Amino acid sequence: MTFKDYFSKQAYEYTRYRPHYPAQLFEYLAELTTEHQLAWDCATGSGQAALGLANYFEKIIATDASDKQIANATAHDRISYIVAPAEKTEIASGSVDLIVVAQALHWFDLDKFYGEVRRVSKSGGVLAAWSYSLFRISPSIDRMVDRFYTEVVGPFWPVERKFVDDKYQSIAFPFQESTSPAFNMEVKWSLKHLLGYIGTWSSVQKFREKNKADPLEGFARDLQQVWGRPEKENRIRWPINMRVGRVH
């Protein structure tokens, strides 16, 4: 089975530069299930969500269709990393308490994935899928980032990006849904670290491939004018948008 692979080439950078989810998010997810034997982190990437779940579940199966992502994932004795597409795994039927998908649901063949969710989930198991919106720093920086996001690399985003932009509200989610609390990711980064993160965007990769040029060069010069000293660390926040449903 083929998959839309926008991240394998920058798998190392993905591990190094992506922000981490708050501990409160995983505490909340653990409260949703009565049993904590097995969680499945689907499209695990570098293993960030799997690591958060390891504090609450006896075992985590973390799958990703990209072998390069799996090769760069962080090892943990409770986590089994497996190369597998979201839509077809070797996970035992009726065995999973919690299934999570972090910033990846919009890439899947949803009908096939949801069929796999129903197959592997215990009765009353939970699926939680989330994305995070464009980060916010300050009005002056945000205006520059918004322009870069929409006008410079905007034409190079895959069509599925629209699901992230509308906070997953238009994505199909055929489960018994409940409302989740609001969560944010927050970090303090230097300008260099922020640019490293932006460099992992699939739109930036596509721009580079097509134009044989790096859109970050001019953007970095402009951004530094409002950032201040490059080594200065600014607080950065990403709102998390989550859909949670019980599987029957």
Phi, psi and omega in degrees: 000129179276161177216161181277106188257098180255002191230350184299319184296331180248034185299320179295315179296324178301315179296321187283323193252344184289143179288164182253148181283150182289148181299329181296332179297315183285329174298317178297314181299320180296329180289345183281342184244144179279333177246154184225044181278316187215131172239148177244118173261104186269134186060056189294338183061238180272005175090017185297313180291322179300318179296322177295323180288336184298341177283349189232342184240146182296323181215144176233128169262121183244114183248152172206143180287344182264117177293333178289323175296315180298321180296334181259004181285154183277125183288148176204144186291344177264355186251129172253113179270131184223135174279115181196144175289158180298328190274350182205112180233175176258016179294138182296142179296141175063032187245349192256131177278318185221134175242129177236147175226112184256114174056042182211347186303327184291348178271347192276160162282100193296319181300315180291320179296315180296328173297320177292323176301313181294326180292314188274341185284143167293159175299126183083009175295173187235137170249126176236122180233134181219158172228170174231140185285174177301137185292159178233141179231297178205159182305316183291318178288319181301321179298319180291319179296317180299319179295315178299316183297317186267320188265321184276303181257358181308315180294349184257002175287140172299156184298332182293344180301337181299331179293326176289317181298328178263022171062032178066011183286337181261002181276141181295138182209081190273057179228166179289101193269147174231158180276134180256157176294167176274133177232153175227149165266135178224135177218167169240115186235153168281169178298320180299318181293319179299316179294326175298319177296311180300327178296343177276351180300138178297328179293324177293319178299317180293321177301313181300317181296316185282320188261354182053039180209160182254115181293344182286340185297304179292322180297319180297319179297316181293319184293325181297332180296329179256347181283318188102207179303133184304327182280350178299136179259121176257150177282131184236137184228135174241119172290136178263132181245117191237143169241130182233131179214151178265137185261129180238000000 
